[in-house]
Amino acid sequence: DLFRSDYVFDGPMRPKISEWWDLKELDEQFTEFLALYEGAEQQWVERVGEDPEAALAASTEELRRDAFRYYIPMLTMWRRFPYRDPNL
């Protein structure tokens, strides 16, 4: 099914966006996310190397558990953004 509509407000849409979405709060949430996970790739490359297949083959149960513990909160935090950000 496809739902389609037209914006019928008589005026520019840009000024209305800040009324519909709390852009300041959204910016704070993005900033928090980036602060928490900014160096994630480098941290994991330092820990397991640059070759994902070799890293998986050489991984231990503890390393896989650590990766899962790191990934799930990051994913949970990230997946909220498409519902909150008017541009995603």
C-alpha positions in Angstrom: 0.0 0.0 0.0 1.1 3.5 -0.7 -0.1 6.6 1.1 0.5 9.9 -0.6 -0.5 13.4 0.4 0.3 17.0 -0.3 1.3 19.8 2.0 -1.4 22.4 1.7 -0.2 25.1 4.2 -0.1 28.4 2.5 3.4 29.5 3.3 6.9 28.2 3.6 7.4 24.8 5.4 10.9 25.5 6.8 9.7 27.7 9.8 7.1 25.1 10.7 9.6 22.3 11.1 11.0 23.7 14.4 7.4 23.7 15.7 6.8 20.1 14.7 10.1 18.7 15.9 12.3 19.6 18.9 15.4 20.2 16.9 17.5 21.3 19.9 16.7 18.1 21.8 17.4 16.0 18.6 20.8 17.8 18.2 21.6 17.0 21.9 20.8 13.3 21.3 23.0 13.1 18.2 25.8 14.9 20.1 25.5 12.4 22.9 25.5 9.5 20.5 28.6 10.8 18.7 30.4 11.4 22.0 29.7 7.9 23.1 30.7 6.1 19.9 33.0 8.5 18.1 36.1 6.3 18.3 34.3 3.0 18.1 35.8 1.8 14.8 39.4 2.7 15.8 38.9 1.0 19.2 37.7 -2.2 17.6 40.4 -2.2 14.9 43.0 -1.8 17.6 41.5 -4.7 19.4 40.8 -7.2 16.6 42.7 -5.9 13.5 41.5 -4.6 10.2 40.4 -7.9 8.6 36.9 -8.9 9.8 37.2 -12.5 8.6 40.5 -13.0 10.4 39.1 -11.3 13.5 36.1 -13.6 13.6 38.3 -16.7 13.0 40.6 -15.7 15.9 37.9 -14.4 18.2 37.2 -15.9 21.6 33.9 -16.3 23.3 34.8 -13.4 25.6 35.6 -11.1 22.6 32.3 -11.9 20.9 30.5 -11.3 24.1 32.2 -7.9 24.5 31.4 -7.0 20.9 27.7 -7.9 21.4 27.6 -5.8 24.7 29.0 -2.9 22.8 26.9 -3.2 19.7 23.4 -3.7 21.1 23.2 -0.4 23.2 24.7 1.5 20.2 22.1 0.0 17.8 19.3 0.6 20.3 20.3 4.3 20.6 20.7 4.7 16.9 17.5 3.1 15.7 15.4 5.8 17.5 16.8 8.5 15.2 14.8 7.7 12.1 11.6 8.2 14.1 12.7 11.5 15.6 14.7 13.2 12.8 12.6 14.9 10.1 15.4 14.5 7.5 16.1 10.8 7.9 
